[in-house]
Amino acid sequence: MTQLKCSVRSCMYNDNEGNLCSKGDIMIGGNSATASNETRCESFKERRGSASNSVGSPSEKIEVGCKAENCVFNEECKCSAQSIGIAGSNACSCAETECASFECQC
């Protein structure tokens, strides 16, 4: 499992205290990405209303699926990085998020 730090405060899965995800697993998109800003967290769901708590139990270790074919950490559509960061603090959609740890093998 990968250690995940997520700064996407507007996501319903972000616990907003330790920058942890409570979804249990996430998927990184960006099939032909060559830079981190061309990736995205496809699991992002916008937090609605005044909700301040995450859905589920936050965890530091999480399963991360990966569609970013050019990333050095993509091994058979799974992230092999020891730790990653998801960025996009005020995102309203998954397109406004990114895998800040993406490294292109190109």
Phi and psi in radians as a Rosetta constraint file:
Dihedral C 1 N 2 CA 2 C 2 CIRCULARHARMONIC -1.779 0.35
Dihedral N 2 CA 2 C 2 N 3 CIRCULARHARMONIC 2.466 0.35
Dihedral C 2 N 3 CA 3 C 3 CIRCULARHARMONIC -1.402 0.35
Dihedral N 3 CA 3 C 3 N 4 CIRCULARHARMONIC 2.181 0.35
Dihedral C 3 N 4 CA 4 C 4 CIRCULARHARMONIC -2.046 0.35
Dihedral N 4 CA 4 C 4 N 5 CIRCULARHARMONIC 2.291 0.35
Dihedral C 4 N 5 CA 5 C 5 CIRCULARHARMONIC -2.097 0.35
Dihedral N 5 CA 5 C 5 N 6 CIRCULARHARMONIC 2.163 0.35
Dihedral C 5 N 6 CA 6 C 6 CIRCULARHARMONIC -2.112 0.35
Dihedral N 6 CA 6 C 6 N 7 CIRCULARHARMONIC 2.130 0.35
Dihedral C 6 N 7 CA 7 C 7 CIRCULARHARMONIC -1.734 0.35
Dihedral N 7 CA 7 C 7 N 8 CIRCULARHARMONIC 0.222 0.35
Dihedral C 7 N 8 CA 8 C 8 CIRCULARHARMONIC -1.462 0.35
Dihedral N 8 CA 8 C 8 N 9 CIRCULARHARMONIC 1.442 0.35
Dihedral C 8 N 9 CA 9 C 9 CIRCULARHARMONIC -1.093 0.35
Dihedral N 9 CA 9 C 9 N 10 CIRCULARHARMONIC -0.403 0.35
Dihedral C 9 N 10 CA 10 C 10 CIRCULARHARMONIC -1.490 0.35
Dihedral N 10 CA 10 C 10 N 11 CIRCULARHARMONIC 0.019 0.35
Dihedral C 10 N 11 CA 11 C 11 CIRCULARHARMONIC -1.520 0.35
Dihedral N 11 CA 11 C 11 N 12 CIRCULARHARMONIC 2.401 0.35
Dihedral C 11 N 12 CA 12 C 12 CIRCULARHARMONIC -1.158 0.35
Dihedral N 12 CA 12 C 12 N 13 CIRCULARHARMONIC -0.274 0.35
Dihedral C 12 N 13 CA 13 C 13 CIRCULARHARMONIC -1.616 0.35
Dihedral N 13 CA 13 C 13 N 14 CIRCULARHARMONIC -0.159 0.35
Dihedral C 13 N 14 CA 14 C 14 CIRCULARHARMONIC -1.436 0.35
Dihedral N 14 CA 14 C 14 N 15 CIRCULARHARMONIC 2.275 0.35
Dihedral C 14 N 15 CA 15 C 15 CIRCULARHARMONIC -1.369 0.35
Dihedral N 15 CA 15 C 15 N 16 CIRCULARHARMONIC -0.165 0.35
Dihedral C 15 N 16 CA 16 C 16 CIRCULARHARMONIC 1.053 0.35
Dihedral N 16 CA 16 C 16 N 17 CIRCULARHARMONIC 0.171 0.35
Dihedral C 16 N 17 CA 17 C 17 CIRCULARHARMONIC -2.040 0.35
Dihedral N 17 CA 17 C 17 N 18 CIRCULARHARMONIC -0.973 0.35
Dihedral C 17 N 18 CA 18 C 18 CIRCULARHARMONIC -1.845 0.35
Dihedral N 18 CA 18 C 18 N 19 CIRCULARHARMONIC 0.183 0.35
Dihedral C 18 N 19 CA 19 C 19 CIRCULARHARMONIC 0.972 0.35
Dihedral N 19 CA 19 C 19 N 20 CIRCULARHARMONIC 0.696 0.35
Dihedral C 19 N 20 CA 20 C 20 CIRCULARHARMONIC -1.820 0.35
Dihedral N 20 CA 20 C 20 N 21 CIRCULARHARMONIC 2.751 0.35
Dihedral C 20 N 21 CA 21 C 21 CIRCULARHARMONIC -1.780 0.35
Dihedral N 21 CA 21 C 21 N 22 CIRCULARHARMONIC 2.459 0.35
Dihedral C 21 N 22 CA 22 C 22 CIRCULARHARMONIC -1.924 0.35
Dihedral N 22 CA 22 C 22 N 23 CIRCULARHARMONIC 0.167 0.35
Dihedral C 22 N 23 CA 23 C 23 CIRCULARHARMONIC -1.298 0.35
Dihedral N 23 CA 23 C 23 N 24 CIRCULARHARMONIC -0.608 0.35
Dihedral C 23 N 24 CA 24 C 24 CIRCULARHARMONIC 1.838 0.35
Dihedral N 24 CA 24 C 24 N 25 CIRCULARHARMONIC -0.604 0.35
Dihedral C 24 N 25 CA 25 C 25 CIRCULARHARMONIC -2.766 0.35
Dihedral N 25 CA 25 C 25 N 26 CIRCULARHARMONIC 2.643 0.35
Dihedral C 25 N 26 CA 26 C 26 CIRCULARHARMONIC -2.366 0.35
Dihedral N 26 CA 26 C 26 N 27 CIRCULARHARMONIC 2.875 0.35
Dihedral C 26 N 27 CA 27 C 27 CIRCULARHARMONIC -2.163 0.35
Dihedral N 27 CA 27 C 27 N 28 CIRCULARHARMONIC 2.224 0.35
Dihedral C 27 N 28 CA 28 C 28 CIRCULARHARMONIC -1.668 0.35
Dihedral N 28 CA 28 C 28 N 29 CIRCULARHARMONIC 2.235 0.35
Dihedral C 28 N 29 CA 29 C 29 CIRCULARHARMONIC -1.848 0.35
Dihedral N 29 CA 29 C 29 N 30 CIRCULARHARMONIC 2.967 0.35
Dihedral C 29 N 30 CA 30 C 30 CIRCULARHARMONIC 2.179 0.35
Dihedral N 30 CA 30 C 30 N 31 CIRCULARHARMONIC 0.967 0.35
Dihedral C 30 N 31 CA 31 C 31 CIRCULARHARMONIC -0.783 0.35
Dihedral N 31 CA 31 C 31 N 32 CIRCULARHARMONIC -0.861 0.35
Dihedral C 31 N 32 CA 32 C 32 CIRCULARHARMONIC -1.861 0.35
Dihedral N 32 CA 32 C 32 N 33 CIRCULARHARMONIC 0.390 0.35
Dihedral C 32 N 33 CA 33 C 33 CIRCULARHARMONIC -1.040 0.35
Dihedral N 33 CA 33 C 33 N 34 CIRCULARHARMONIC 2.477 0.35
Dihedral C 33 N 34 CA 34 C 34 CIRCULARHARMONIC -2.142 0.35
Dihedral N 34 CA 34 C 34 N 35 CIRCULARHARMONIC 0.006 0.35
Dihedral C 34 N 35 CA 35 C 35 CIRCULARHARMONIC -2.594 0.35
Dihedral N 35 CA 35 C 35 N 36 CIRCULARHARMONIC 2.735 0.35
Dihedral C 35 N 36 CA 36 C 36 CIRCULARHARMONIC -1.062 0.35
Dihedral N 36 CA 36 C 36 N 37 CIRCULARHARMONIC -0.567 0.35
Dihedral C 36 N 37 CA 37 C 37 CIRCULARHARMONIC -1.265 0.35
Dihedral N 37 CA 37 C 37 N 38 CIRCULARHARMONIC -0.037 0.35
Dihedral C 37 N 38 CA 38 C 38 CIRCULARHARMONIC -1.763 0.35
Dihedral N 38 CA 38 C 38 N 39 CIRCULARHARMONIC 0.087 0.35
Dihedral C 38 N 39 CA 39 C 39 CIRCULARHARMONIC -1.812 0.35
Dihedral N 39 CA 39 C 39 N 40 CIRCULARHARMONIC 3.002 0.35
Dihedral C 39 N 40 CA 40 C 40 CIRCULARHARMONIC -2.811 0.35
Dihedral N 40 CA 40 C 40 N 41 CIRCULARHARMONIC 2.731 0.35
Dihedral C 40 N 41 CA 41 C 41 CIRCULARHARMONIC -1.567 0.35
Dihedral N 41 CA 41 C 41 N 42 CIRCULARHARMONIC 1.834 0.35
Dihedral C 41 N 42 CA 42 C 42 CIRCULARHARMONIC -1.246 0.35
Dihedral N 42 CA 42 C 42 N 43 CIRCULARHARMONIC -0.190 0.35
Dihedral C 42 N 43 CA 43 C 43 CIRCULARHARMONIC -1.552 0.35
Dihedral N 43 CA 43 C 43 N 44 CIRCULARHARMONIC -0.062 0.35
Dihedral C 43 N 44 CA 44 C 44 CIRCULARHARMONIC -1.009 0.35
Dihedral N 44 CA 44 C 44 N 45 CIRCULARHARMONIC 2.321 0.35
Dihedral C 44 N 45 CA 45 C 45 CIRCULARHARMONIC -2.325 0.35
Dihedral N 45 CA 45 C 45 N 46 CIRCULARHARMONIC 2.190 0.35
Dihedral C 45 N 46 CA 46 C 46 CIRCULARHARMONIC -1.175 0.35
Dihedral N 46 CA 46 C 46 N 47 CIRCULARHARMONIC 2.371 0.35
Dihedral C 46 N 47 CA 47 C 47 CIRCULARHARMONIC -1.250 0.35
Dihedral N 47 CA 47 C 47 N 48 CIRCULARHARMONIC 2.258 0.35
Dihedral C 47 N 48 CA 48 C 48 CIRCULARHARMONIC -1.847 0.35
Dihedral N 48 CA 48 C 48 N 49 CIRCULARHARMONIC 2.599 0.35
Dihedral C 48 N 49 CA 49 C 49 CIRCULARHARMONIC 1.108 0.35
Dihedral N 49 CA 49 C 49 N 50 CIRCULARHARMONIC -2.533 0.35
Dihedral C 49 N 50 CA 50 C 50 CIRCULARHARMONIC -1.702 0.35
Dihedral N 50 CA 50 C 50 N 51 CIRCULARHARMONIC 0.223 0.35
Dihedral C 50 N 51 CA 51 C 51 CIRCULARHARMONIC -1.021 0.35
Dihedral N 51 CA 51 C 51 N 52 CIRCULARHARMONIC 2.285 0.35
Dihedral C 51 N 52 CA 52 C 52 CIRCULARHARMONIC -2.073 0.35
Dihedral N 52 CA 52 C 52 N 53 CIRCULARHARMONIC -0.220 0.35
Dihedral C 52 N 53 CA 53 C 53 CIRCULARHARMONIC -1.721 0.35
Dihedral N 53 CA 53 C 53 N 54 CIRCULARHARMONIC 2.615 0.35
Dihedral C 53 N 54 CA 54 C 54 CIRCULARHARMONIC -1.321 0.35
Dihedral N 54 CA 54 C 54 N 55 CIRCULARHARMONIC 2.839 0.35
Dihedral C 54 N 55 CA 55 C 55 CIRCULARHARMONIC -1.583 0.35
Dihedral N 55 CA 55 C 55 N 56 CIRCULARHARMONIC 2.184 0.35
Dihedral C 55 N 56 CA 56 C 56 CIRCULARHARMONIC 1.589 0.35
Dihedral N 56 CA 56 C 56 N 57 CIRCULARHARMONIC -2.952 0.35
Dihedral C 56 N 57 CA 57 C 57 CIRCULARHARMONIC -1.814 0.35
Dihedral N 57 CA 57 C 57 N 58 CIRCULARHARMONIC 2.123 0.35
Dihedral C 57 N 58 CA 58 C 58 CIRCULARHARMONIC -1.104 0.35
Dihedral N 58 CA 58 C 58 N 59 CIRCULARHARMONIC 2.522 0.35
Dihedral C 58 N 59 CA 59 C 59 CIRCULARHARMONIC -2.428 0.35
Dihedral N 59 CA 59 C 59 N 60 CIRCULARHARMONIC 2.517 0.35
Dihedral C 59 N 60 CA 60 C 60 CIRCULARHARMONIC -1.390 0.35
Dihedral N 60 CA 60 C 60 N 61 CIRCULARHARMONIC -0.511 0.35
Dihedral C 60 N 61 CA 61 C 61 CIRCULARHARMONIC -1.890 0.35
Dihedral N 61 CA 61 C 61 N 62 CIRCULARHARMONIC 2.370 0.35
Dihedral C 61 N 62 CA 62 C 62 CIRCULARHARMONIC -2.623 0.35
Dihedral N 62 CA 62 C 62 N 63 CIRCULARHARMONIC 2.618 0.35
Dihedral C 62 N 63 CA 63 C 63 CIRCULARHARMONIC -1.345 0.35
Dihedral N 63 CA 63 C 63 N 64 CIRCULARHARMONIC 2.280 0.35
Dihedral C 63 N 64 CA 64 C 64 CIRCULARHARMONIC -2.180 0.35
Dihedral N 64 CA 64 C 64 N 65 CIRCULARHARMONIC 1.968 0.35
Dihedral C 64 N 65 CA 65 C 65 CIRCULARHARMONIC -1.463 0.35
Dihedral N 65 CA 65 C 65 N 66 CIRCULARHARMONIC 2.645 0.35
Dihedral C 65 N 66 CA 66 C 66 CIRCULARHARMONIC -2.475 0.35
Dihedral N 66 CA 66 C 66 N 67 CIRCULARHARMONIC 2.213 0.35
Dihedral C 66 N 67 CA 67 C 67 CIRCULARHARMONIC -1.800 0.35
Dihedral N 67 CA 67 C 67 N 68 CIRCULARHARMONIC -0.020 0.35
Dihedral C 67 N 68 CA 68 C 68 CIRCULARHARMONIC -1.328 0.35
Dihedral N 68 CA 68 C 68 N 69 CIRCULARHARMONIC 1.588 0.35
Dihedral C 68 N 69 CA 69 C 69 CIRCULARHARMONIC -1.054 0.35
Dihedral N 69 CA 69 C 69 N 70 CIRCULARHARMONIC -0.469 0.35
Dihedral C 69 N 70 CA 70 C 70 CIRCULARHARMONIC -1.590 0.35
Dihedral N 70 CA 70 C 70 N 71 CIRCULARHARMONIC 0.026 0.35
Dihedral C 70 N 71 CA 71 C 71 CIRCULARHARMONIC -1.413 0.35
Dihedral N 71 CA 71 C 71 N 72 CIRCULARHARMONIC 2.374 0.35
Dihedral C 71 N 72 CA 72 C 72 CIRCULARHARMONIC -1.117 0.35
Dihedral N 72 CA 72 C 72 N 73 CIRCULARHARMONIC -0.369 0.35
Dihedral C 72 N 73 CA 73 C 73 CIRCULARHARMONIC -1.591 0.35
Dihedral N 73 CA 73 C 73 N 74 CIRCULARHARMONIC -0.071 0.35
Dihedral C 73 N 74 CA 74 C 74 CIRCULARHARMONIC -1.420 0.35
Dihedral N 74 CA 74 C 74 N 75 CIRCULARHARMONIC 1.961 0.35
Dihedral C 74 N 75 CA 75 C 75 CIRCULARHARMONIC -2.147 0.35
Dihedral N 75 CA 75 C 75 N 76 CIRCULARHARMONIC 1.818 0.35
Dihedral C 75 N 76 CA 76 C 76 CIRCULARHARMONIC 0.941 0.35
Dihedral N 76 CA 76 C 76 N 77 CIRCULARHARMONIC 0.824 0.35
Dihedral C 76 N 77 CA 77 C 77 CIRCULARHARMONIC 1.163 0.35
Dihedral N 77 CA 77 C 77 N 78 CIRCULARHARMONIC 0.396 0.35
Dihedral C 77 N 78 CA 78 C 78 CIRCULARHARMONIC -2.210 0.35
Dihedral N 78 CA 78 C 78 N 79 CIRCULARHARMONIC 2.515 0.35
Dihedral C 78 N 79 CA 79 C 79 CIRCULARHARMONIC -1.388 0.35
Dihedral N 79 CA 79 C 79 N 80 CIRCULARHARMONIC 2.225 0.35
Dihedral C 79 N 80 CA 80 C 80 CIRCULARHARMONIC -1.796 0.35
Dihedral N 80 CA 80 C 80 N 81 CIRCULARHARMONIC 0.055 0.35
Dihedral C 80 N 81 CA 81 C 81 CIRCULARHARMONIC -1.168 0.35
Dihedral N 81 CA 81 C 81 N 82 CIRCULARHARMONIC 2.526 0.35
Dihedral C 81 N 82 CA 82 C 82 CIRCULARHARMONIC -1.111 0.35
Dihedral N 82 CA 82 C 82 N 83 CIRCULARHARMONIC -0.681 0.35
Dihedral C 82 N 83 CA 83 C 83 CIRCULARHARMONIC -2.611 0.35
Dihedral N 83 CA 83 C 83 N 84 CIRCULARHARMONIC 2.591 0.35
Dihedral C 83 N 84 CA 84 C 84 CIRCULARHARMONIC -2.411 0.35
Dihedral N 84 CA 84 C 84 N 85 CIRCULARHARMONIC 2.864 0.35
Dihedral C 84 N 85 CA 85 C 85 CIRCULARHARMONIC -2.178 0.35
Dihedral N 85 CA 85 C 85 N 86 CIRCULARHARMONIC 2.435 0.35
Dihedral C 85 N 86 CA 86 C 86 CIRCULARHARMONIC -1.908 0.35
Dihedral N 86 CA 86 C 86 N 87 CIRCULARHARMONIC 2.228 0.35
Dihedral C 86 N 87 CA 87 C 87 CIRCULARHARMONIC -1.996 0.35
Dihedral N 87 CA 87 C 87 N 88 CIRCULARHARMONIC 2.778 0.35
Dihedral C 87 N 88 CA 88 C 88 CIRCULARHARMONIC 2.291 0.35
Dihedral N 88 CA 88 C 88 N 89 CIRCULARHARMONIC 0.954 0.35
Dihedral C 88 N 89 CA 89 C 89 CIRCULARHARMONIC -0.874 0.35
Dihedral N 89 CA 89 C 89 N 90 CIRCULARHARMONIC -0.648 0.35
Dihedral C 89 N 90 CA 90 C 90 CIRCULARHARMONIC -1.969 0.35
Dihedral N 90 CA 90 C 90 N 91 CIRCULARHARMONIC 0.522 0.35
Dihedral C 90 N 91 CA 91 C 91 CIRCULARHARMONIC -1.070 0.35
Dihedral N 91 CA 91 C 91 N 92 CIRCULARHARMONIC 2.518 0.35
Dihedral C 91 N 92 CA 92 C 92 CIRCULARHARMONIC -1.973 0.35
Dihedral N 92 CA 92 C 92 N 93 CIRCULARHARMONIC -0.165 0.35
Dihedral C 92 N 93 CA 93 C 93 CIRCULARHARMONIC -2.625 0.35
Dihedral N 93 CA 93 C 93 N 94 CIRCULARHARMONIC 2.866 0.35
Dihedral C 93 N 94 CA 94 C 94 CIRCULARHARMONIC -1.107 0.35
Dihedral N 94 CA 94 C 94 N 95 CIRCULARHARMONIC -0.466 0.35
Dihedral C 94 N 95 CA 95 C 95 CIRCULARHARMONIC -1.123 0.35
Dihedral N 95 CA 95 C 95 N 96 CIRCULARHARMONIC -0.311 0.35
Dihedral C 95 N 96 CA 96 C 96 CIRCULARHARMONIC -1.689 0.35
Dihedral N 96 CA 96 C 96 N 97 CIRCULARHARMONIC 0.180 0.35
Dihedral C 96 N 97 CA 97 C 97 CIRCULARHARMONIC -1.947 0.35
Dihedral N 97 CA 97 C 97 N 98 CIRCULARHARMONIC 2.894 0.35
Dihedral C 97 N 98 CA 98 C 98 CIRCULARHARMONIC -2.772 0.35
Dihedral N 98 CA 98 C 98 N 99 CIRCULARHARMONIC 2.741 0.35
Dihedral C 98 N 99 CA 99 C 99 CIRCULARHARMONIC -1.491 0.35
Dihedral N 99 CA 99 C 99 N 100 CIRCULARHARMONIC 1.822 0.35
Dihedral C 99 N 100 CA 100 C 100 CIRCULARHARMONIC -1.225 0.35
Dihedral N 100 CA 100 C 100 N 101 CIRCULARHARMONIC -0.197 0.35
Dihedral C 100 N 101 CA 101 C 101 CIRCULARHARMONIC -1.710 0.35
Dihedral N 101 CA 101 C 101 N 102 CIRCULARHARMONIC 0.027 0.35
Dihedral C 101 N 102 CA 102 C 102 CIRCULARHARMONIC -0.966 0.35
Dihedral N 102 CA 102 C 102 N 103 CIRCULARHARMONIC 2.323 0.35
Dihedral C 102 N 103 CA 103 C 103 CIRCULARHARMONIC -2.286 0.35
Dihedral N 103 CA 103 C 103 N 104 CIRCULARHARMONIC 2.117 0.35
Dihedral C 103 N 104 CA 104 C 104 CIRCULARHARMONIC -1.357 0.35
Dihedral N 104 CA 104 C 104 N 105 CIRCULARHARMONIC 2.362 0.35
Dihedral C 104 N 105 CA 105 C 105 CIRCULARHARMONIC -1.603 0.35
Dihedral N 105 CA 105 C 105 N 106 CIRCULARHARMONIC 0.146 0.35
